[in-house]
Amino acid sequence: GTGAKMIESGAKGGVLVYASQAVLDMMEKSGFERSGGTAGLVSGFCGGVSQTVVMSPLTYIITYKNNNPHSGSGFSILQQAGIKGMYGSAPAMAMRQGSNWALRASLAGGITKQYRSWKGDELNKPERIMCGLLGGVVACVNQPTEVLRVVVQARQASGEKGVTTRNSASLVYKKYGFVGFYTGIIPRMGLSAWQTLFMVTGAGLLREWLTAVTGSTKSVSYTHLR
C-alpha cells in the first residue's frame, strides 16, 4: 500500500489547502474576520471534509493490502469494491477529517492568540511552534472518528457485508467499552502535532516569509493563523 499512501499524502494536502482557502475567501467576502476563530473552524472543517473524496478510496486500498498482503493492484481492489465499497468509510472519514482540521486550525490559532495575550508581546518562532504542537495534541479528542474509520475499513477488507459506521461503533463499544474509542491515541498525538505544525503553523510562517519577499498576502492558505 506504499504507492496508495504516497498518492494519498500528496492529494489530501492539495485538497485541504485549496478547499480551506476557497472557504476563507468566501467568508471574508461575507463579512467574517479572516483571522477570527469562526473562520478557522469553518474553513478547517470544510477543507477536512473535502479530503474524503481522495482519502476514502486510497485508505481503503491501504487497509485492504494490510489485511491481504498478496492481493492485486490498487485498481483491481477498487474495481472489486465498487463505488459503495471504496466510499464505505466516507461518513467516518468525513467526521474524522472535518473535526481534525477544524480542531487543529482553531486550537492552534486559539492557543497562539491566548499565549500572545498572556505574554503581552508578539511570539517568537519557537513559541509559535510549541503552540502549534500543543494544538495538534489537544485536537486528538476526536480519536473515536479515527477508530471507527479503521474498524469500518478493516471489516470491509475482511469481506463482511452490511458494514456501517453505526454498527461498527456498537461493535467497538460492546467489545472494548468506551476506552476502545481511544485506542492508539498516543502515536496519533505525535502524528497530529507534526501535521498541525507543518500544515497550520508552518503555513503561517511560510506565508510571512513570502509576504516579506514578494509583498503578496495571498500565497499560502491558513492565513488566519498569522
Accessible surface in RSA format (square Angstrom, percent):
REM  Atomic radii and reference values for relative SASA: ProtOr
REM  Chains: A
REM  Algorithm: Lee & Richards
REM  Probe-radius: 1.40
REM  Slices: 20
REM RES _ NUM      All-atoms   Total-Side   Main-Chain    Non-polar    All polar
REM                ABS   REL    ABS   REL    ABS   REL    ABS   REL    ABS   REL
RES GLY A   1    39.01  48.1   0.00   N/A  39.01  48.1   8.32  22.8  30.69  68.7
RES THR A   2   101.76  72.4  94.51  95.8   7.25  17.3  62.11  83.4  39.65  59.9
RES GLY A   3    44.88  55.3   0.00   N/A  44.88  55.3  35.69  97.9   9.19  20.6
RES ALA A   4    13.57  12.5   5.47   8.4   8.10  18.4   7.59  10.7   5.98  15.8
RES LYS A   5    94.02  45.9  94.02  57.7   0.00   0.0  63.02  56.7  31.00  33.0
RES MET A   6   135.66  70.3 121.60  80.5  14.06  33.5 103.61  88.1  32.05  42.5
RES ILE A   7   110.05  62.6 101.80  75.8   8.25  19.9 108.94  78.4   1.11   3.0
RES GLU A   8     1.27   0.7   1.27   1.0   0.00   0.0   0.00   0.0   1.27   1.0
RES SER A   9    54.18  45.8  41.62  55.6  12.56  28.9  30.42  64.8  23.76  33.3
RES GLY A  10    52.22  64.4   0.00   N/A  52.22  64.4  39.72 109.0  12.50  28.0
RES ALA A  11    33.47  30.8  18.63  28.7  14.84  33.8  30.27  42.6   3.20   8.5
RES LYS A  12    32.03  15.6  32.03  19.7   0.00   0.0  19.43  17.5  12.60  13.4
RES GLY A  13    17.51  21.6   0.00   N/A  17.51  21.6  17.51  48.0   0.00   0.0
RES GLY A  14    43.48  53.6   0.00   N/A  43.48  53.6  37.46 102.8   6.02  13.5
RES VAL A  15    42.36  27.9  37.07  33.6   5.29  12.7  41.74  36.3   0.62   1.7
RES LEU A  16     0.61   0.3   0.61   0.4   0.00   0.0   0.61   0.4   0.00   0.0
RES VAL A  17    58.51  38.5  58.51  53.0   0.00   0.0  58.51  50.8   0.00   0.0
RES TYR A  18   172.52  80.5 166.53  94.7   5.99  15.6 122.91  92.4  49.61  61.2
RES ALA A  19    16.83  15.5  13.35  20.6   3.48   7.9  16.69  23.5   0.14   0.4
RES SER A  20     0.00   0.0   0.00   0.0   0.00   0.0   0.00   0.0   0.00   0.0
RES GLN A  21    41.82  23.4  41.82  30.6   0.00   0.0  32.63  69.5   9.19   7.0
RES ALA A  22    38.70  35.6  32.31  49.9   6.38  14.5  37.51  52.8   1.19   3.2
RES VAL A  23    19.71  13.0  19.71  17.8   0.00   0.0  19.71  17.1   0.00   0.0
RES LEU A  24     0.54   0.3   0.18   0.1   0.36   0.9   0.18   0.1   0.36   1.0
RES ASP A  25    54.28  38.0  52.97  52.7   1.31   3.1  16.64  39.2  37.63  37.5
RES MET A  26   116.29  60.2 113.61  75.2   2.68   6.4  74.42  63.3  41.88  55.5
RES MET A  27    20.14  10.4  18.74  12.4   1.41   3.4  20.14  17.1   0.00   0.0
RES GLU A  28    86.44  49.6  74.28  56.2  12.16  29.0  22.66  43.8  63.78  52.1
RES LYS A  29   182.41  89.0 142.31  87.3  40.10  95.5  94.90  85.4  87.51  93.2
RES SER A  30    85.47  72.2  47.45  63.3  38.02  87.6  28.76  61.2  56.71  79.5
RES GLY A  31    69.24  85.4   0.00   N/A  69.24  85.4  36.29  99.6  32.96  73.8
RES PHE A  32    97.44  48.8  88.35  54.7   9.10  23.7  92.29  56.0   5.16  14.8
RES GLU A  33   121.37  69.7 104.14  78.8  17.23  41.0  49.06  94.9  72.31  59.0
RES ARG A  34    47.18  19.8  41.95  21.4   5.23  12.5  32.02  43.8  15.16   9.2
RES SER A  35    29.60  25.0  27.91  37.2   1.69   3.9  14.70  31.3  14.90  20.9
RES GLY A  36    16.42  20.3   0.00   N/A  16.42  20.3  15.12  41.5   1.30   2.9
RES GLY A  37    51.83  63.9   0.00   N/A  51.83  63.9  38.14 104.7  13.69  30.7
RES THR A  38    74.86  53.2  67.58  68.5   7.27  17.3  32.90  44.2  41.96  63.4
RES ALA A  39     1.00   0.9   0.40   0.6   0.60   1.4   0.40   0.6   0.60   1.6
RES GLY A  40     0.78   1.0   0.00   N/A   0.78   1.0   0.78   2.1   0.00   0.0
RES LEU A  41    84.91  47.3  84.86  60.7   0.05   0.1  84.86  59.6   0.05   0.1
RES VAL A  42    54.67  36.0  52.22  47.3   2.45   5.9  54.67  47.5   0.00   0.0
RES SER A  43     0.00   0.0   0.00   0.0   0.00   0.0   0.00   0.0   0.00   0.0
RES GLY A  44     0.00   0.0   0.00   N/A   0.00   0.0   0.00   0.0   0.00   0.0
RES PHE A  45    97.40  48.7  97.40  60.3   0.00   0.0  97.40  59.1   0.00   0.0
RES CYS A  46    43.26  32.7  39.03  43.5   4.23   9.9  10.58  26.8  32.68  35.2
RES GLY A  47     0.00   0.0   0.00   N/A   0.00   0.0   0.00   0.0   0.00   0.0
RES GLY A  48     0.00   0.0   0.00   N/A   0.00   0.0   0.00   0.0   0.00   0.0
RES VAL A  49    51.09  33.6  48.99  44.3   2.10   5.1  48.99  42.6   2.10   5.7
RES SER A  50    37.19  31.4  29.79  39.8   7.40  17.0  15.51  33.0  21.67  30.4
RES GLN A  51     2.49   1.4   2.49   1.8   0.00   0.0   0.00   0.0   2.49   1.9
RES THR A  52    13.11   9.3  13.11  13.3   0.00   0.0  13.11  17.6   0.00   0.0
RES VAL A  53    97.93  64.4  94.35  85.4   3.59   8.6  95.46  82.9   2.47   6.7
RES VAL A  54    35.05  23.1  31.67  28.7   3.39   8.2  35.05  30.5   0.00   0.0
RES MET A  55     0.92   0.5   0.92   0.6   0.00   0.0   0.92   0.8   0.00   0.0
RES SER A  56     0.00   0.0   0.00   0.0   0.00   0.0   0.00   0.0   0.00   0.0
RES PRO A  57    13.30   9.7  13.30  12.1   0.00   0.0  13.30  11.0   0.00   0.0
RES LEU A  58    25.21  14.0  25.21  18.0   0.00   0.0  25.21  17.7   0.00   0.0
RES THR A  59     7.05   5.0   6.91   7.0   0.14   0.3   6.91   9.3   0.14   0.2
RES TYR A  60    13.45   6.3  13.45   7.7   0.00   0.0   1.03   0.8  12.42  15.3
RES ILE A  61     9.12   5.2   9.12   6.8   0.00   0.0   9.12   6.6   0.00   0.0
RES ILE A  62    30.46  17.3  30.41  22.7   0.05   0.1  30.41  21.9   0.05   0.1
RES THR A  63    14.55  10.3  13.31  13.5   1.24   2.9   8.45  11.3   6.10   9.2
RES TYR A  64    33.17  15.5  33.17  18.9   0.00   0.0   9.77   7.3  23.40  28.8
RES LYS A  65    47.05  23.0  42.45  26.0   4.60  10.9  23.96  21.6  23.09  24.6
RES ASN A  66   112.70  77.7  84.00  81.2  28.70  69.1  26.24  63.1  86.46  83.6
RES ASN A  67    75.53  52.1  45.80  44.3  29.73  71.6  11.59  27.9  63.94  61.8
RES ASN A  68    49.05  33.8  44.92  43.4   4.13   9.9  13.88  33.4  35.17  34.0
RES PRO A  69    99.84  72.8  71.78  65.4  28.06 102.0  75.27  62.1  24.58 152.7
RES HIS A  70   182.69  99.8 147.98 102.9  34.71  88.8 107.75 111.0  74.94  87.2
RES SER A  71    32.12  27.1   5.86   7.8  26.26  60.5  17.42  37.1  14.70  20.6
RES GLY A  72    44.40  54.8   0.00   N/A  44.40  54.8  33.63  92.3  10.77  24.1
RES SER A  73    65.14  55.0  50.68  67.6  14.46  33.3  47.34 100.8  17.81  24.9
RES GLY A  74    18.33  22.6   0.00   N/A  18.33  22.6  10.32  28.3   8.01  17.9
RES PHE A  75   175.19  87.6 170.19 105.4   5.00  13.0 170.75 103.5   4.44  12.7
RES SER A  76    49.68  42.0  42.95  57.3   6.73  15.5  42.68  90.9   7.00   9.8
RES ILE A  77     4.94   2.8   3.37   2.5   1.57   3.8   3.93   2.8   1.01   2.7
RES LEU A  78    31.79  17.7  31.03  22.2   0.76   1.9  31.24  21.9   0.55   1.5
RES GLN A  79   154.75  86.5 127.32  93.0  27.43  65.3  47.69 101.5 107.06  81.2
RES GLN A  80   140.57  78.6 105.64  77.2  34.92  83.2  47.73 101.6  92.83  70.4
RES ALA A  81    25.09  23.1   0.49   0.8  24.59  55.9   8.99  12.7  16.10  42.6
RES GLY A  82    28.77  35.5   0.00   N/A  28.77  35.5  28.77  78.9   0.00   0.0
RES ILE A  83   126.01  71.7 121.04  90.2   4.98  12.0 121.04  87.2   4.98  13.5
RES LYS A  84   188.34  91.9 175.39 107.6  12.95  30.8 125.27 112.8  63.07  67.2
RES GLY A  85    16.30  20.1   0.00   N/A  16.30  20.1  15.18  41.7   1.12   2.5
RES MET A  86    26.30  13.6  25.60  16.9   0.70   1.7  16.80  14.3   9.50  12.6
RES TYR A  87    69.34  32.4  61.53  35.0   7.81  20.3  44.90  33.7  24.44  30.1
RES GLY A  88    18.97  23.4   0.00   N/A  18.97  23.4  12.07  33.1   6.91  15.5
RES SER A  89     1.05   0.9   0.67   0.9   0.39   0.9   0.00   0.0   1.05   1.5
RES ALA A  90    22.87  21.0  22.35  34.5   0.51   1.2  22.63  31.9   0.24   0.6
RES PRO A  91    76.47  55.7  66.11  60.3  10.36  37.7  75.85  62.6   0.62   3.9
RES ALA A  92     0.00   0.0   0.00   0.0   0.00   0.0   0.00   0.0   0.00   0.0
RES MET A  93     0.00   0.0   0.00   0.0   0.00   0.0   0.00   0.0   0.00   0.0
RES ALA A  94    25.23  23.2  24.52  37.8   0.71   1.6  24.89  35.1   0.34   0.9
RES MET A  95    86.44  44.8  79.36  52.5   7.07  16.8  46.88  39.9  39.56  52.4
RES ARG A  96    22.56   9.5  22.56  11.5   0.00   0.0   0.00   0.0  22.56  13.7
RES GLN A  97     5.98   3.3   5.98   4.4   0.00   0.0   0.00   0.0   5.98   4.5
RES GLY A  98     0.00   0.0   0.00   N/A   0.00   0.0   0.00   0.0   0.00   0.0
RES SER A  99    28.33  23.9  25.31  33.8   3.02   7.0  28.28  60.2   0.06   0.1
RES ASN A 100     3.76   2.6   3.76   3.6   0.00   0.0   0.00   0.0   3.76   3.6
RES TRP A 101     9.30   3.7   9.30   4.5   0.00   0.0   8.24   4.4   1.06   1.7
RES ALA A 102     7.53   6.9   7.53  11.6   0.00   0.0   7.53  10.6   0.00   0.0
RES LEU A 103    44.29  24.7  44.29  31.7   0.00   0.0  44.29  31.1   0.00   0.0
RES ARG A 104     5.05   2.1   5.05   2.6   0.00   0.0   0.00   0.0   5.05   3.1
RES ALA A 105     0.27   0.2   0.00   0.0   0.27   0.6   0.00   0.0   0.27   0.7
RES SER A 106    28.75  24.3  17.80  23.8  10.95  25.2  16.46  35.0  12.30  17.2
RES LEU A 107    47.99  26.7  46.73  33.4   1.25   3.1  47.99  33.7   0.00   0.0
RES ALA A 108     2.49   2.3   1.94   3.0   0.55   1.3   2.29   3.2   0.20   0.5
RES GLY A 109     6.06   7.5   0.00   N/A   6.06   7.5   6.06  16.6   0.00   0.0
RES GLY A 110    37.17  45.8   0.00   N/A  37.17  45.8  31.26  85.8   5.91  13.2
RES ILE A 111    39.50  22.5  36.15  26.9   3.35   8.1  38.06  27.4   1.44   3.9
RES THR A 112    16.41  11.7  16.41  16.6   0.00   0.0   9.21  12.4   7.20  10.9
RES LYS A 113    77.98  38.0  72.93  44.8   5.04  12.0  59.23  53.3  18.74  20.0
RES GLN A 114   127.83  71.5 125.07  91.4   2.77   6.6  45.58  97.0  82.25  62.4
RES TYR A 115    70.09  32.7  66.43  37.8   3.65   9.5  45.17  33.9  24.91  30.7
RES ARG A 116    54.88  23.0  53.74  27.4   1.14   2.7  27.13  37.1  27.76  16.8
RES SER A 117    86.30  72.9  56.85  75.9  29.45  67.8  31.32  66.7  54.97  77.0
RES TRP A 118   190.57  76.5 159.50  77.2  31.07  73.0 139.37  74.3  51.20  83.1
RES LYS A 119    78.83  38.5  50.46  31.0  28.38  67.6  42.68  38.4  36.15  38.5
RES GLY A 120    65.97  81.3   0.00   N/A  65.97  81.3  32.55  89.3  33.42  74.8
RES ASP A 121    92.27  64.6  83.23  82.8   9.04  21.4  22.95  54.0  69.32  69.1
RES GLU A 122   122.08  70.1 113.85  86.1   8.23  19.6  59.67 115.4  62.41  51.0
RES LEU A 123    15.83   8.8   0.19   0.1  15.64  39.3   0.49   0.3  15.34  41.3
RES ASN A 124    77.55  53.5  66.87  64.6  10.68  25.7  39.15  94.2  38.40  37.1
RES LYS A 125   136.73  66.7 134.19  82.3   2.54   6.0  76.95  69.3  59.78  63.7
RES PRO A 126    87.28  63.6  83.35  76.0   3.93  14.3  86.94  71.8   0.35   2.1
RES GLU A 127    34.94  20.1  31.77  24.0   3.16   7.5  19.42  37.6  15.52  12.7
RES ARG A 128    26.48  11.1  26.04  13.3   0.44   1.0   5.21   7.1  21.26  12.9
RES ILE A 129    57.58  32.8  57.58  42.9   0.00   0.0  57.58  41.5   0.00   0.0
RES MET A 130   120.97  62.6 119.62  79.2   1.35   3.2  98.22  83.5  22.75  30.1
RES CYS A 131     9.55   7.2   7.94   8.9   1.61   3.8   1.61   4.1   7.94   8.6
RES GLY A 132     0.09   0.1   0.00   N/A   0.09   0.1   0.09   0.2   0.00   0.0
RES LEU A 133    48.61  27.1  48.48  34.7   0.13   0.3  48.61  34.1   0.00   0.0
RES LEU A 134    92.55  51.5  89.18  63.8   3.37   8.5  92.12  64.7   0.43   1.2
RES GLY A 135     0.00   0.0   0.00   N/A   0.00   0.0   0.00   0.0   0.00   0.0
RES GLY A 136     0.00   0.0   0.00   N/A   0.00   0.0   0.00   0.0   0.00   0.0
RES VAL A 137    49.60  32.6  48.16  43.6   1.44   3.5  48.16  41.8   1.44   3.9
RES VAL A 138    61.35  40.4  54.38  49.2   6.97  16.8  61.01  53.0   0.34   0.9
RES ALA A 139     1.59   1.5   0.73   1.1   0.86   2.0   1.00   1.4   0.59   1.6
RES CYS A 140     2.35   1.8   1.67   1.9   0.69   1.6   1.94   4.9   0.41   0.4
RES VAL A 141    87.43  57.5  77.07  69.8  10.36  25.0  78.58  68.3   8.85  24.0
RES ASN A 142    12.76   8.8   6.39   6.2   6.37  15.3  12.61  30.3   0.15   0.1
RES GLN A 143     4.92   2.8   4.92   3.6   0.00   0.0   0.00   0.0   4.92   3.7
RES PRO A 144    31.57  23.0  31.57  28.8   0.00   0.0  31.57  26.1   0.00   0.0
RES THR A 145    20.73  14.7  20.73  21.0   0.00   0.0  20.73  27.8   0.00   0.0
RES GLU A 146    23.91  13.7  23.91  18.1   0.00   0.0   6.30  12.2  17.62  14.4
RES VAL A 147    16.50  10.9  13.37  12.1   3.12   7.5  16.47  14.3   0.03   0.1
RES LEU A 148    16.25   9.0  16.25  11.6   0.00   0.0  16.25  11.4   0.00   0.0
RES ARG A 149    26.35  11.1  26.35  13.4   0.00   0.0   0.00   0.0  26.35  16.0
RES VAL A 150    64.30  42.3  64.27  58.2   0.03   0.1  64.30  55.9   0.00   0.0
RES VAL A 151    30.44  20.0  28.58  25.9   1.86   4.5  30.44  26.4   0.00   0.0
RES VAL A 152     0.00   0.0   0.00   0.0   0.00   0.0   0.00   0.0   0.00   0.0
RES GLN A 153     0.39   0.2   0.39   0.3   0.00   0.0   0.28   0.6   0.12   0.1
RES ALA A 154    31.21  28.7  29.07  44.9   2.14   4.9  29.32  41.3   1.89   5.0
RES ARG A 155    36.88  15.5  35.08  17.9   1.80   4.3  12.53  17.1  24.35  14.8
RES GLN A 156    31.16  17.4  20.63  15.1  10.52  25.1  11.64  24.8  19.52  14.8
RES ALA A 157     7.28   6.7   0.00   0.0   7.27  16.5   0.00   0.0   7.27  19.3
RES SER A 158    78.43  66.3  38.95  52.0  39.48  91.0  45.11  96.1  33.32  46.7
RES GLY A 159    47.61  58.7   0.00   N/A  47.61  58.7  33.52  92.0  14.10  31.6
RES GLU A 160    82.83  47.6  66.14  50.0  16.69  39.7  34.80  67.3  48.02  39.2
RES LYS A 161   187.84  91.6 162.16  99.5  25.67  61.1 108.19  97.4  79.65  84.8
RES GLY A 162    62.50  77.1   0.00   N/A  62.50  77.1  42.91 117.8  19.59  43.9
RES VAL A 163    20.04  13.2   1.16   1.1  18.88  45.5   1.16   1.0  18.88  51.2
RES THR A 164    65.49  46.6  62.11  63.0   3.38   8.1  61.83  83.0   3.66   5.5
RES THR A 165    21.16  15.0  17.54  17.8   3.61   8.6  17.28  23.2   3.87   5.9
RES ARG A 166   205.99  86.5 197.83 100.8   8.16  19.4  73.84 100.9 132.15  80.1
RES ASN A 167    55.71  38.4  49.99  48.3   5.72  13.8  34.24  82.4  21.47  20.8
RES SER A 168     0.00   0.0   0.00   0.0   0.00   0.0   0.00   0.0   0.00   0.0
RES ALA A 169    27.28  25.1  26.35  40.7   0.93   2.1  26.73  37.6   0.55   1.5
RES SER A 170    51.39  43.4  43.71  58.3   7.68  17.7  22.41  47.7  28.98  40.6
RES LEU A 171    78.24  43.6  75.87  54.3   2.37   6.0  77.98  54.8   0.26   0.7
RES VAL A 172     6.10   4.0   5.33   4.8   0.77   1.9   6.10   5.3   0.00   0.0
RES TYR A 173   130.35  60.9 126.09  71.7   4.26  11.1  77.43  58.2  52.91  65.2
RES LYS A 174   173.07  84.4 135.59  83.2  37.49  89.3  88.32  79.5  84.75  90.3
RES LYS A 175   143.71  70.1 110.65  67.9  33.06  78.7  65.83  59.3  77.88  83.0
RES TYR A 176   128.24  59.9 108.98  62.0  19.26  50.1  87.48  65.7  40.76  50.2
RES GLY A 177    25.35  31.3   0.00   N/A  25.35  31.3  23.00  63.1   2.35   5.3
RES PHE A 178   139.13  69.6 133.73  82.8   5.40  14.0 133.73  81.1   5.40  15.4
RES VAL A 179   111.73  73.5 105.65  95.6   6.08  14.7 108.04  93.9   3.70  10.0
RES GLY A 180     3.42   4.2   0.00   N/A   3.42   4.2   1.73   4.8   1.69   3.8
RES PHE A 181    25.10  12.6  25.10  15.5   0.00   0.0  25.10  15.2   0.00   0.0
RES TYR A 182    66.09  30.9  59.21  33.7   6.88  17.9  36.65  27.5  29.44  36.3
RES THR A 183    90.64  64.5  79.08  80.2  11.56  27.6  71.65  96.2  18.99  28.7
RES GLY A 184    39.43  48.6   0.00   N/A  39.43  48.6  26.67  73.2  12.76  28.6
RES ILE A 185    35.87  20.4  34.99  26.1   0.88   2.1  34.99  25.2   0.88   2.4
RES ILE A 186   127.51  72.6 122.91  91.6   4.61  11.1 122.91  88.5   4.61  12.5
RES PRO A 187    98.74  72.0  79.72  72.7  19.02  69.1  90.94  75.1   7.80  48.5
RES ARG A 188    17.40   7.3  13.24   6.8   4.16   9.9  14.27  19.5   3.13   1.9
RES MET A 189    56.66  29.3  56.62  37.5   0.04   0.1  41.94  35.7  14.72  19.5
RES GLY A 190    45.75  56.4   0.00   N/A  45.75  56.4  38.70 106.2   7.06  15.8
RES LEU A 191    85.49  47.6  78.18  55.9   7.30  18.4  83.10  58.4   2.38   6.4
RES SER A 192     0.90   0.8   0.90   1.2   0.00   0.0   0.23   0.5   0.68   0.9
RES ALA A 193    10.93  10.0  10.93  16.9   0.00   0.0  10.93  15.4   0.00   0.0
RES TRP A 194   148.03  59.4 146.72  71.0   1.31   3.1 122.02  65.1  26.00  42.2
RES GLN A 195    33.62  18.8  32.61  23.8   1.02   2.4  10.83  23.1  22.79  17.3
RES THR A 196     0.00   0.0   0.00   0.0   0.00   0.0   0.00   0.0   0.00   0.0
RES LEU A 197    34.64  19.3  34.28  24.5   0.37   0.9  34.28  24.1   0.37   1.0
RES PHE A 198   128.05  64.1 117.64  72.9  10.41  27.1 121.16  73.5   6.89  19.7
RES MET A 199    29.82  15.4  28.61  18.9   1.21   2.9  13.10  11.1  16.73  22.2
RES VAL A 200     0.50   0.3   0.50   0.4   0.00   0.0   0.50   0.4   0.00   0.0
RES THR A 201    12.45   8.9   8.96   9.1   3.49   8.3   8.79  11.8   3.65   5.5
RES GLY A 202    23.06  28.4   0.00   N/A  23.06  28.4  18.75  51.4   4.32   9.7
RES ALA A 203    13.06  12.0   9.76  15.1   3.29   7.5  12.98  18.3   0.08   0.2
RES GLY A 204     0.31   0.4   0.00   N/A   0.31   0.4   0.31   0.9   0.00   0.0
RES LEU A 205    33.30  18.5  27.50  19.7   5.80  14.6  27.79  19.5   5.51  14.8
RES LEU A 206    87.55  48.8  82.84  59.3   4.71  11.8  87.08  61.2   0.47   1.3
RES ARG A 207    16.00   6.7  15.90   8.1   0.10   0.2   0.06   0.1  15.94   9.7
RES GLU A 208    65.65  37.7  58.09  43.9   7.56  18.0  30.58  59.1  35.07  28.6
RES TRP A 209   151.53  60.8 145.05  70.2   6.48  15.2 126.48  67.4  25.05  40.6
RES LEU A 210    40.64  22.6  40.64  29.1   0.00   0.0  40.64  28.5   0.00   0.0
RES THR A 211    38.43  27.3  35.14  35.6   3.28   7.8  34.91  46.9   3.52   5.3
RES ALA A 212    88.21  81.1  47.08  72.7  41.13  93.6  58.68  82.6  29.53  78.2
RES VAL A 213    94.29  62.0  61.49  55.7  32.80  79.0  66.94  58.2  27.35  74.2
RES THR A 214    87.26  62.1  49.37  50.0  37.89  90.3  57.71  77.5  29.55  44.7
RES GLY A 215    60.69  74.8   0.00   N/A  60.69  74.8  31.45  86.3  29.24  65.5
RES SER A 216    45.50  38.4  37.36  49.9   8.14  18.7  31.46  67.0  14.03  19.7
RES THR A 217    70.07  49.8  62.30  63.2   7.77  18.5  38.84  52.2  31.23  47.2
RES LYS A 218   184.97  90.2 155.74  95.6  29.23  69.6 102.25  92.0  82.72  88.1
RES SER A 219    57.32  48.4  19.18  25.6  38.14  87.9  16.93  36.1  40.39  56.6
RES VAL A 220    21.15  13.9  16.68  15.1   4.48  10.8  20.95  18.2   0.20   0.5
RES SER A 221     3.57   3.0   1.54   2.1   2.02   4.7   1.54   3.3   2.02   2.8
RES TYR A 222     0.69   0.3   0.60   0.3   0.09   0.2   0.60   0.4   0.09   0.1
RES THR A 223     5.67   4.0   2.96   3.0   2.71   6.5   3.13   4.2   2.54   3.8
RES HIS A 224     5.52   3.0   3.86   2.7   1.67   4.3   3.98   4.1   1.54   1.8
RES LEU A 225    19.41  10.8   9.04   6.5  10.37  26.1  13.02   9.1   6.39  17.2
RES ARG A 226   137.92  57.9 121.24  61.8  16.68  39.7  31.32  42.8 106.60  64.6
END  Absolute sums over single chains surface
CHAIN  1 A    11701.1       9446.5       2254.7       7932.9       3768.3
END  Absolute sums over all chains
TOTAL         11701.1       9446.5       2254.7       7932.9       3768.3
